[in-house]
């Protein structure tokens, strides 16, 4: 992260300095260095506000999860999908709380529940850090989990569908198939890249007081459920994919509003049924959420301020102008800013998507493309700052290249899928969801 942080600031300063020395001013009369200063300060203020805004959601969902954890639900969830998670994360004990937290995070992401996915993801990273034998350094499990998060794993991009509907789309859920293709490509890339690159980024020697993972496994060596039950649970999980394709409109408009209330009620009801003092335990979990949300503020300020300088410096505009040739392969010049901004800024990407769809129409090829990119990729550097900031990781090892490769393949997948369904490669297919 030291090199990435310096590179972002150096690129922003160099670009602004070039503009300043050549006499460039923006239409309002502001100089390049003034814009970079404003970009840094506005991003710093926004990142602190963003972190404080997370406190409520973090406290709510970690309080609810604490109730379910005390009732034993987290262990049940981990044991249900043990075969898949053990294959993905062999370094994590099968019954460790990190397993159930990762499952909840990935499931919430798949359903487009960003407000629930973030607290689960941060809690998963906190649990993974308890197994970390070299504090301050990303483990293989942390890197893979974060790369999978940046690949979005979105089976139901509810937020983007709502935006398309508000902008007058005649087929707001038409991006479901394109998003599904792109997110499956980006997620499989995240897994493959993480597994490959970890071989070239060895872990430093363990700390003197490193936790004994084998001791945890021995103390919590509970058998999993029968294989047929795990297969049934995984089949139910993956059945979301065909159901999302067949019933895309119903899933996004009828089912989605029920998910979060049902999740909260179900977890609390389970704890109540198991004799948990639900209010007292909820407060314990909510306090953890508050502490974590406050702790990540410096990390968000550092990364988002550097990105704010980069956007304000004109560097992204210069890169976009030199990539206009990509229009020949299905990436129109007007969509390029979206592809470049998406890994850097969530709010910036949303604003760019809305601007592009307003100008070109949500049901144009460009409108389908930018909304697919938004639904199938994630704000990589924000996620890195948020998740690693929660546990004080500074040496991220191979996480960034694996995450950026996943982003790239998400964009490539978006171009391929939109070209086939809505672009120059379009084929005749029956309407989705009918």
Secondary structure, 3 states (H helix, E strand, C coil): CHHHHHHHHHHHHHHHHHHHHCCCECCCCCEHHHHHHHHHHHHHHHHHHHHHHHHHHHHHHHHHHHHHHHHCHHHHHHHHCHHHHHHHCCCCCCCCHHHHHHHHHHHHHHCCCHHHHHHHHHHHHHHHHCCCCCCCECCHHHHHHHHHHHCCCCCCCHHHHHHHHHCCCCCHHHHHHHHHHHHHHHHHHHHHHHHHHHHHCCCCCCCCCCCCHHHHHHHCCCCCCCHHHHHHHHHHHHHHHHHHHHCHHHHHHHHHHHHHHHHHHHHHHHHHHCCCCHHHHHHHHHHHHHHHHHHCHHHHHHHHHHHHHHHHHCHHHHHHHCCHHHHHHCCCHHHHHHHHHHCCCHHHHHHHHHHHHHHHCCCCHHHHHHHHHHHHCCCHHHHHHHHHHCCCCCECCCHHHHHHHHHHHHHHHHHHHHHHHHCCCCCCCCCCCC
